[in-house]
Amino acid sequence: MFDRGFLIRMRRRALRRRVWYKVLDDLERGIVSLAAQVVDRVESVVLGVVLVKIGAKLKKALTSDVVRLMYEYGIEKARQFSDQAVEWGNRRASFWVSDYAFARYLAVLEYYKPTVFGF
């Protein structure tokens, strides 16, 4: 499960990226801090489940906007383009779905799309 070093690194990284106080409430911050001080290795299943949920919240908050947009938007859009290209006869387009560079490209296009004119 978790050890003391991992919990300390998780806390330190969240503090440096300024998400420790934004994402976690008092109870969650206390659980991580206390677990890092008290135990060398988490062996309790209940505490482990709670720490996994807290870690998931921190992981989501620590991911950049472009990476988050790539997973939420880019991969889906790449699948749509791939399906359309396969319908038009491009058999190699079926590999576009697993091309993360293409999904990242589509996400960056969406991220920097000008919204001034309302398009």
Summary of the structure (lengths in Angstrom):
residues: 119
radius of gyration: 20.2
end to end distance: 48.0
largest distance: 61.7
contacts: 297
relative contact order: 0.11
helix: 76%
strand: 2%
